[in-house]
Amino acid sequence: MDSAFVTKIIVLGVYVAILFLIGILASRRVKSMSDYYLGGKKMGFWAVAFSARATGESGWLLIGLTGMGAMAGYSGYWVVVGELLGVYISWQFMAKRFKSWSDKYKAITIPDYLQSHFKSSTNTLRIISASTLVVFVVIYVASQMDVTGIAFESMLNIDYRIGALIGFCIVLLYIFVGGFVAAVWSDMFQGILMFFGLVLLPIVVWFSMDHGAGITEGLNAIDPTLTQIMGRSDDLWMNLFTILGFSMIGLGFLGSPQVYVRFMSIKSEKEIDKGKWVALLFTLLTDAAAVTIGILARIYFTKEGQDPESVLGNGGENVLSMITHEFLPTILVAIFIAIVLSAIMSTIDSLLILASSAITRDFYQKIFRPDLKDEDLTNFSRMVTVVMALAALGIAILLYNLYPERQVFWIMIFGWSGIAATFCPVIILSLFWRGYSEKGAIASMITGFISVILFKFVFSNIEGIGAYLKELDVLAPSFALAMIVGYIVSKIFPPENTESVINTQYSEL
């Protein structure tokens, strides 16, 4: 057996052992449903900040964004700008308000928060929010498992299906044991790996490539449009839509459930101020590093007139594998494989727990079995987690077989956008507008959910405007429509007795 392969397997073995140890230690803190889904609301700012960012970034940061940097060139940095704005607005203006109200409502899940906020007398809002959450979470988890298979195939030469199955088993085992606490602690460990790996790699490559001399010249020699920060097209409108499509990815941080349950779990509002700076620094350095890695790979591996995807894979998905094998010794390549898995696992674990909570608490307990106590549901929630993971794994394998030419970056963004367009407008309006009604919230969620599907599969194929909408992608227009429809419906059907979020207790914010 090849010694390099053995080294990689040993490093991965150590990495997996650490995750299992985290799961075992975390299991000692799981004594109730609140512990399993929110860590008992006692998490510190370091853990929450790293977990929120690792969960928000996922495998698309290492596989998708590095590849997109290679394809887009300098304009790819608009993703960094958009993500920074999204993270800043979320932590600065929304997190404390959301934490305060979710604590007041004793909410464990996002549907819990919505049900309590609107004083809903029916289960309609809970059913719609839980249903849409499950649908897009399973799609998003499937895209992460898809990347797991790609990572094992490109970096270890292990069959895609076997790699996806290995990743599935790893993440399921430590979640099954430790729940949310295991997810957050492992996310912190994995986030630290991601941070240092991404930040240091472009520095190593930079100095290996003649100390970084001629980066702009190198891109210009391959394709002058790669150095155009405002877009690569001669069509100004196309460039505008492309920049908006890249930068509006950050909208997903303004209320996505997998991120906002982290705010529920933090032990106090004071911790949010500290966590904000950790989250911003993490976002700036890791996102910028990912795009830079892609740009350096484009210069090093491709030539003028060459199809970059024929060298770097669909959407540049092989960029990270190629550049680590080219510039790093085997032991560091092995660590980078663990880092890629860290990015993927940190999102899968959070999303699976999120989907499990929607089914276990918001469907089974709150609607069908309100007589059951929280402590009686822990085992059931674990079983639901397994079923959700199996469904996502099945979709990932299906994607692999049906769409071999798929682009990882945009498949992930579709799942991310579906969750964001459905929930972010509702969270924003519920926090800042006293006139927002339950009917308005339901309308917002349905509009966001349907719009993502329509913009992806229908409107983007319309002759003339379809090409522009494809560059804009689905999140921004779906987000805007959900906000507008929610406003209009709330004006037509105003709230009867909804507490104002804007009151004196927030005067110091």
C-alpha positions as CSV (number, residue, x, y, z in Angstrom):
1,M,0.0,0.0,0.0
2,D,1.3,3.5,-0.9
3,S,2.9,5.2,2.1
4,A,1.3,8.6,1.2
5,F,-2.1,6.9,1.3
6,V,-1.3,5.3,4.7
7,T,-0.2,8.7,6.1
8,K,-3.5,10.3,4.9
9,I,-5.6,7.5,6.5
10,I,-3.7,7.8,9.8
11,V,-4.3,11.5,10.0
12,L,-7.9,11.1,9.1
13,G,-8.2,8.4,11.8
14,V,-6.8,10.8,14.4
15,Y,-9.3,13.5,13.2
16,V,-12.3,11.1,13.5
17,A,-11.1,9.9,16.9
18,I,-11.1,13.5,18.1
19,L,-14.7,14.0,16.9
20,F,-15.8,10.9,18.6
21,L,-14.2,12.0,21.9
22,I,-16.0,15.3,21.5
23,G,-19.3,13.4,21.1
24,I,-18.7,11.3,24.2
25,L,-17.8,14.3,26.3
26,A,-20.8,16.3,25.0
27,S,-23.2,13.4,25.7
28,R,-22.6,13.9,29.5
29,R,-24.3,17.3,29.1
30,V,-27.4,16.0,27.3
31,K,-30.1,15.6,30.0
32,S,-33.0,17.1,28.2
33,M,-34.4,18.1,24.8
34,S,-33.1,21.7,25.3
35,D,-29.6,20.2,25.9
36,Y,-29.8,18.0,22.8
37,Y,-31.0,20.9,20.5
38,L,-29.5,24.0,22.2
39,G,-26.8,22.9,24.6
40,G,-29.0,24.1,27.5
41,K,-28.5,27.7,26.2
42,K,-25.1,27.8,28.0
43,M,-22.7,28.1,25.1
44,G,-19.8,30.6,25.2
45,F,-19.0,33.2,22.5
46,W,-15.9,31.4,21.1
47,A,-17.8,28.2,20.5
48,V,-20.9,30.0,19.1
49,A,-18.9,32.3,16.8
50,F,-16.8,29.5,15.3
51,S,-19.8,27.2,15.1
52,A,-22.0,29.8,13.4
53,R,-19.3,30.6,10.9
54,A,-18.3,27.0,10.2
55,T,-21.9,26.0,9.8
56,G,-22.6,29.0,7.6
57,E,-19.6,28.4,5.3
58,S,-19.7,24.6,4.8
59,G,-17.9,22.6,2.2
60,W,-18.7,25.2,-0.4
61,L,-16.0,27.4,1.1
62,L,-13.2,24.9,0.4
63,I,-14.5,23.1,-2.6
64,G,-17.0,25.6,-4.1
65,L,-15.5,29.0,-3.4
66,T,-11.9,28.0,-4.3
67,G,-13.3,26.7,-7.6
68,M,-15.4,29.8,-8.2
69,G,-12.3,32.0,-7.5
70,A,-10.5,30.1,-10.3
71,M,-13.4,30.5,-12.7
72,A,-14.3,34.2,-11.9
73,G,-11.0,35.8,-11.0
74,Y,-10.9,39.0,-9.1
75,S,-14.7,39.5,-9.3
76,G,-15.0,36.5,-7.0
77,Y,-14.1,38.8,-4.1
78,W,-17.6,40.2,-4.3
79,V,-18.6,37.1,-2.4
80,V,-16.3,38.2,0.4
81,V,-17.9,41.6,0.5
82,G,-21.4,40.2,0.6
83,E,-20.6,37.7,3.3
84,L,-18.9,40.3,5.5
85,L,-21.9,42.6,5.3
86,G,-24.3,39.8,6.0
87,V,-22.4,38.6,9.1
88,Y,-22.0,42.1,10.4
89,I,-25.6,43.1,10.1
90,S,-26.7,39.8,11.6
91,W,-24.5,40.0,14.7
92,Q,-24.7,43.8,15.2
93,F,-28.4,44.5,14.7
94,M,-30.3,41.2,14.9
95,A,-28.6,38.7,17.3
96,K,-29.4,40.4,20.6
97,R,-33.0,41.1,19.7
98,F,-33.5,37.5,18.6
99,K,-31.8,36.1,21.6
100,S,-33.9,38.2,24.0
101,W,-37.2,37.2,22.4
102,S,-36.4,33.5,22.0
103,D,-35.4,33.4,25.6
104,K,-38.6,35.1,26.6
105,Y,-40.6,32.6,24.6
106,K,-38.5,29.7,25.9
107,A,-38.1,28.7,22.3
108,I,-36.0,25.7,21.4
109,T,-36.6,25.8,17.6
110,I,-37.3,28.6,15.0
111,P,-40.9,27.4,14.6
112,D,-41.2,27.7,18.4
113,Y,-40.1,31.3,18.2
114,L,-42.5,32.1,15.3
115,Q,-45.5,30.4,17.0
116,S,-44.9,32.3,20.2
117,H,-44.1,35.7,18.6
118,F,-47.3,35.8,16.6
119,K,-49.4,34.2,19.4
120,S,-50.7,31.8,16.9
121,S,-53.9,29.9,17.9
122,T,-53.4,27.3,15.1
123,N,-50.6,25.1,14.0
124,T,-50.5,26.5,10.4
125,L,-47.4,28.6,10.9
126,R,-45.6,25.8,12.7
127,I,-46.5,23.3,10.0
128,I,-45.4,25.5,7.1
129,S,-42.1,26.6,8.8
130,A,-41.2,23.0,9.9
131,S,-42.1,21.6,6.4
132,T,-40.1,24.1,4.4
133,L,-37.2,23.7,6.8
134,V,-37.1,19.9,6.4
135,V,-37.3,20.1,2.5
136,F,-34.4,22.5,2.0
137,V,-32.3,21.2,4.9
138,V,-32.4,17.7,3.3
139,I,-31.4,19.2,-0.1
140,Y,-28.6,21.2,1.5
141,V,-27.3,18.3,3.5
142,A,-27.4,16.2,0.3
143,S,-25.2,18.8,-1.4
144,Q,-22.7,18.6,1.5
145,M,-22.6,14.8,1.3
146,D,-22.1,15.2,-2.5
147,V,-19.0,17.3,-1.7
148,T,-17.8,14.6,0.8
149,G,-17.8,12.1,-2.0
150,I,-16.0,14.5,-4.3
151,A,-13.4,15.2,-1.6
152,F,-12.7,11.5,-1.0
153,E,-12.5,10.9,-4.7
154,S,-10.2,13.8,-5.6
155,M,-8.0,13.8,-2.6
156,L,-7.8,10.1,-1.6
157,N,-8.7,8.3,-4.8
158,I,-11.5,6.5,-2.9
159,D,-14.8,5.9,-4.8
160,Y,-17.3,8.7,-4.6
161,R,-20.0,6.5,-3.1
162,I,-17.8,5.0,-0.5
163,G,-16.5,8.4,0.5
164,A,-20.0,9.8,0.9
165,L,-21.0,6.8,3.0
166,I,-17.9,7.2,5.2
167,G,-18.7,10.9,5.8
168,F,-22.3,10.0,6.5
169,C,-21.3,7.5,9.2
170,I,-18.7,9.8,10.9
171,V,-21.1,12.8,11.4
172,L,-24.0,10.7,12.3
173,L,-22.2,8.8,15.1
174,Y,-21.0,11.8,17.0
175,I,-24.3,13.7,16.6
176,F,-26.2,10.6,17.7
177,V,-24.3,10.6,20.9
178,G,-23.8,14.3,21.8
179,G,-26.5,16.3,19.9
180,F,-26.1,20.1,19.7
181,V,-23.3,20.3,22.2
182,A,-21.3,17.8,20.2
183,A,-22.1,19.8,17.0
184,V,-21.0,23.1,18.5
185,W,-17.8,21.8,20.1
186,S,-16.8,19.9,17.0
187,D,-17.7,22.9,14.9
188,M,-15.3,25.0,17.0
189,F,-12.5,22.4,16.6
190,Q,-13.2,22.1,12.9
191,G,-13.6,25.9,12.5
192,I,-10.1,26.4,13.9
193,L,-8.7,23.8,11.4
194,M,-10.5,25.6,8.6
195,F,-9.3,29.0,9.6
196,F,-5.6,28.2,9.9
197,G,-5.6,25.9,6.9
198,L,-7.2,28.4,4.5
199,V,-5.2,31.4,5.8
200,L,-1.8,29.7,5.6
201,L,-2.3,27.8,2.3
202,P,-2.3,30.9,-0.1
203,I,0.8,32.3,1.7
204,V,2.7,29.1,1.1
205,V,1.6,29.0,-2.6
206,W,2.3,32.7,-3.0
207,F,6.0,32.3,-1.9
208,S,6.3,29.1,-3.9
209,M,5.2,31.0,-7.1
210,D,8.2,33.4,-7.3
211,H,7.0,35.2,-4.1
212,G,3.7,36.1,-5.8
213,A,5.3,38.2,-8.5
214,G,3.1,38.8,-11.5
215,I,-0.4,37.6,-10.2
216,T,-2.3,40.2,-12.2
217,E,0.1,39.7,-15.2
218,G,-0.4,35.9,-14.9
219,L,-4.2,36.3,-15.0
220,N,-4.0,38.7,-17.9
221,A,-1.9,36.3,-19.9
222,I,-4.5,33.6,-19.5
223,D,-7.6,35.8,-19.9
224,P,-7.7,39.6,-19.3
225,T,-11.3,39.5,-18.1
226,L,-10.1,37.6,-15.0
227,T,-8.7,40.8,-13.6
228,Q,-11.8,42.8,-14.0
229,I,-13.2,43.3,-10.5
230,M,-16.5,44.7,-11.8
231,G,-17.3,41.6,-13.9
232,R,-16.0,39.7,-16.9
233,S,-18.7,40.5,-19.5
234,D,-18.8,43.4,-22.1
235,D,-22.5,43.8,-21.1
236,L,-22.7,46.2,-18.2
237,W,-26.0,44.9,-17.0
238,M,-24.7,41.3,-17.0
239,N,-21.8,42.4,-14.9
240,L,-24.2,44.2,-12.5
241,F,-26.3,41.1,-12.1
242,T,-23.2,38.9,-11.6
243,I,-21.9,41.2,-8.8
244,L,-25.3,41.2,-7.2
245,G,-25.5,37.4,-7.4
246,F,-22.1,37.0,-5.7
247,S,-22.6,39.6,-3.0
248,M,-26.2,38.8,-2.2
249,I,-25.1,35.3,-0.9
250,G,-24.6,37.2,2.4
251,L,-28.3,37.7,2.7
252,G,-28.5,34.2,4.0
253,F,-26.9,35.2,7.3
254,L,-29.9,37.4,8.2
255,G,-32.1,34.8,9.8
256,S,-31.2,31.3,8.4
257,P,-32.3,28.8,11.1
258,Q,-29.0,26.9,11.2
259,V,-27.2,30.1,12.2
260,Y,-29.9,31.6,14.4
261,V,-30.2,28.6,16.7
262,R,-26.6,29.4,17.6
263,F,-27.9,32.8,18.9
264,M,-30.5,30.9,20.9
265,S,-27.8,28.7,22.5
266,I,-25.4,31.5,23.6
267,K,-25.5,32.0,27.4
268,S,-26.0,35.7,27.4
269,E,-26.5,38.8,25.2
270,K,-23.1,40.2,26.4
271,E,-21.4,37.2,24.7
272,I,-22.8,38.3,21.4
273,D,-20.7,41.5,21.3
274,K,-17.5,39.4,21.8
275,G,-18.6,36.8,19.3
276,K,-19.3,39.4,16.6
277,W,-15.6,40.2,16.2
278,V,-14.6,36.6,16.1
279,A,-17.2,35.9,13.4
280,L,-16.1,38.9,11.3
281,L,-12.4,38.1,11.4
282,F,-13.1,34.5,10.5
283,T,-15.3,35.5,7.5
284,L,-12.9,38.1,6.1
285,L,-9.8,35.9,6.3
286,T,-11.2,32.5,5.2
287,D,-13.4,33.8,2.4
288,A,-10.7,36.0,0.9
289,A,-8.2,33.2,1.3
290,A,-10.5,30.7,-0.6
291,V,-10.9,33.1,-3.6
292,T,-7.2,33.7,-3.6
293,I,-6.4,30.0,-3.6
294,G,-8.6,29.6,-6.7
295,I,-6.9,32.5,-8.5
296,L,-3.4,31.2,-7.8
297,A,-4.5,27.7,-9.0
298,R,-5.9,29.3,-12.2
299,I,-2.5,30.9,-12.9
300,Y,-0.4,27.8,-12.0
301,F,-2.4,25.1,-13.7
302,T,-4.0,26.6,-16.8
303,K,-2.9,28.4,-19.9
304,E,-4.3,30.8,-22.4
305,G,-7.1,29.4,-24.5
306,Q,-7.5,26.3,-22.3
307,D,-10.8,25.3,-20.9
308,P,-10.3,25.7,-17.1
309,E,-12.9,23.0,-16.3
310,S,-11.0,20.4,-18.3
311,V,-8.1,21.0,-16.0
312,L,-9.6,22.0,-12.7
313,G,-12.9,20.0,-12.8
314,N,-16.5,21.1,-13.0
315,G,-16.7,24.6,-11.5
316,G,-13.1,24.2,-10.4
317,E,-14.0,21.6,-7.8
318,N,-10.6,20.0,-7.9
319,V,-8.7,23.2,-7.2
320,L,-8.0,22.5,-3.5
321,S,-6.9,18.9,-4.1
322,M,-4.5,19.9,-7.0
323,I,-2.9,22.8,-5.2
324,T,-2.3,21.0,-1.9
325,H,-0.8,18.0,-3.6
326,E,1.4,20.3,-5.7
327,F,2.7,22.5,-2.9
328,L,2.4,20.6,0.4
329,P,4.1,17.5,1.8
330,T,2.0,14.4,2.3
331,I,1.3,15.0,6.0
332,L,-0.1,18.5,5.3
333,V,-2.1,17.2,2.4
334,A,-3.6,14.7,4.9
335,I,-4.4,17.5,7.3
336,F,-6.1,19.4,4.5
337,I,-8.3,16.5,3.7
338,A,-9.3,16.6,7.4
339,I,-10.0,20.4,7.0
340,V,-12.2,19.8,3.9
341,L,-14.1,17.2,5.9
342,S,-14.3,19.6,8.8
343,A,-16.0,22.2,6.6
344,I,-18.5,19.7,5.4
345,M,-19.2,18.0,8.7
346,S,-19.7,21.3,10.6
347,T,-22.6,22.1,8.3
348,I,-24.1,18.6,8.1
349,D,-24.3,18.1,11.8
350,S,-26.0,21.4,12.4
351,L,-28.5,20.9,9.6
352,L,-29.4,17.4,10.7
353,I,-30.1,18.5,14.2
354,L,-32.2,21.4,12.8
355,A,-34.3,19.1,10.6
356,S,-34.6,16.6,13.5
357,S,-35.9,19.3,15.8
358,A,-38.5,20.4,13.2
359,I,-39.9,16.9,12.9
360,T,-39.5,15.8,16.6
361,R,-40.7,18.9,18.4
362,D,-42.6,20.9,15.9
363,F,-44.6,18.1,14.3
364,Y,-44.6,15.1,16.6
365,Q,-44.7,16.7,20.0
366,K,-46.4,20.1,19.5
367,I,-49.1,18.8,17.0
368,F,-49.6,15.1,17.6
369,R,-48.3,14.3,21.1
370,P,-48.4,17.4,23.3
371,D,-48.8,15.2,26.3
372,L,-45.2,13.9,25.9
373,K,-42.5,15.6,28.0
374,D,-39.2,16.8,26.4
375,E,-37.1,14.1,28.1
376,D,-39.2,11.4,26.5
377,L,-38.3,12.6,23.0
378,T,-34.5,12.4,23.0
379,N,-34.4,8.9,21.6
380,F,-37.1,9.6,19.1
381,S,-35.1,12.7,17.9
382,R,-32.0,10.5,17.4
383,M,-34.0,8.1,15.2
384,V,-35.3,11.0,13.2
385,T,-31.8,12.3,12.7
386,V,-30.8,9.0,11.2
387,V,-33.8,9.0,8.8
388,M,-33.0,12.5,7.6
389,A,-29.4,11.6,7.0
390,L,-30.3,8.6,5.0
391,A,-32.7,10.6,2.8
392,A,-29.9,13.2,2.2
393,L,-27.4,10.5,1.4
394,G,-29.8,9.0,-1.2
395,I,-30.3,12.4,-2.9
396,A,-26.5,12.9,-3.0
397,I,-26.0,9.5,-4.7
398,L,-28.8,10.3,-7.1
399,L,-27.3,13.7,-8.0
400,Y,-24.0,12.0,-8.7
401,N,-25.5,9.4,-11.1
402,L,-28.0,11.8,-12.9
403,Y,-25.9,15.0,-13.1
404,P,-22.2,14.1,-13.5
405,E,-21.6,17.7,-14.9
406,R,-23.1,19.4,-11.9
407,Q,-21.3,22.4,-10.4
408,V,-20.9,22.0,-6.6
409,F,-20.9,25.8,-5.8
410,W,-24.3,26.5,-7.2
411,I,-26.0,23.3,-6.0
412,M,-25.0,24.3,-2.5
413,I,-26.1,27.8,-3.0
414,F,-29.6,26.5,-4.1
415,G,-30.1,24.7,-0.8
416,W,-28.7,27.7,1.2
417,S,-30.9,30.1,-0.8
418,G,-34.0,28.0,-0.2
419,I,-33.6,28.1,3.6
420,A,-32.6,31.8,3.5
421,A,-35.4,33.0,1.3
422,T,-38.0,31.1,3.3
423,F,-36.9,32.2,6.8
424,C,-34.7,35.4,6.6
425,P,-37.5,37.8,5.6
426,V,-39.8,36.5,8.3
427,I,-37.1,36.8,11.0
428,I,-36.2,40.3,9.9
429,L,-39.7,41.6,9.8
430,S,-40.7,39.9,13.0
431,L,-37.8,41.6,14.8
432,F,-38.2,45.1,13.4
433,W,-41.8,45.7,12.3
434,R,-44.7,45.8,14.9
435,G,-47.2,45.6,12.1
436,Y,-46.1,42.2,10.8
437,S,-48.9,39.7,11.2
438,E,-49.1,35.9,11.2
439,K,-50.8,35.8,7.8
440,G,-48.0,38.1,6.5
441,A,-45.4,35.7,7.9
442,I,-47.1,32.7,6.3
443,A,-47.3,34.6,3.0
444,S,-43.6,35.5,3.2
445,M,-42.5,31.9,3.8
446,I,-44.6,30.4,1.0
447,T,-43.5,33.2,-1.4
448,G,-39.8,32.6,-0.5
449,F,-40.1,28.9,-0.9
450,I,-41.9,28.9,-4.2
451,S,-39.8,31.8,-5.7
452,V,-36.5,29.9,-5.2
453,I,-37.9,27.0,-7.2
454,L,-39.4,29.3,-9.9
455,F,-36.3,31.4,-10.3
456,K,-34.1,28.3,-10.5
457,F,-36.0,26.2,-12.9
458,V,-38.5,28.5,-14.8
459,F,-37.5,32.2,-14.9
460,S,-33.8,31.5,-15.6
461,N,-34.8,29.8,-18.9
462,I,-36.9,32.7,-20.2
463,E,-35.4,34.0,-23.5
464,G,-33.7,37.4,-23.1
465,I,-33.9,38.0,-19.3
466,G,-33.1,34.4,-18.3
467,A,-29.3,34.8,-18.7
468,Y,-29.4,37.9,-16.4
469,L,-31.5,36.1,-13.8
470,K,-29.2,33.1,-13.9
471,E,-26.3,35.4,-13.0
472,L,-28.3,37.0,-10.3
473,D,-29.2,33.6,-9.0
474,V,-32.3,32.8,-6.9
475,L,-31.7,34.3,-3.4
476,A,-31.9,38.1,-3.9
477,P,-35.1,38.1,-6.0
478,S,-36.8,35.5,-3.8
479,F,-35.8,37.3,-0.7
480,A,-37.1,40.6,-2.0
481,L,-40.4,39.1,-3.1
482,A,-40.9,37.4,0.3
483,M,-40.4,40.8,2.0
484,I,-42.8,42.6,-0.3
485,V,-45.6,40.0,-0.1
486,G,-45.2,39.8,3.7
487,Y,-45.6,43.6,3.9
488,I,-48.7,43.7,1.6
489,V,-50.5,40.8,3.3
490,S,-49.8,42.3,6.7
491,K,-51.3,45.6,5.6
492,I,-54.4,43.7,4.4
493,F,-54.6,41.4,7.4
494,P,-52.9,43.4,10.3
495,P,-52.0,41.7,13.6
496,E,-54.8,41.6,16.2
497,N,-52.5,41.6,19.3
498,T,-48.8,41.3,18.5
499,E,-46.3,42.6,21.0
500,S,-44.0,45.3,19.6
501,V,-40.4,44.3,19.3
502,I,-39.3,47.9,19.1
503,N,-39.6,49.1,22.7
504,T,-37.5,50.6,25.5
505,Q,-35.7,47.4,26.4
506,Y,-33.7,47.8,23.2
507,S,-32.8,51.4,23.6
508,E,-29.3,50.5,24.5
509,L,-28.8,48.4,21.3
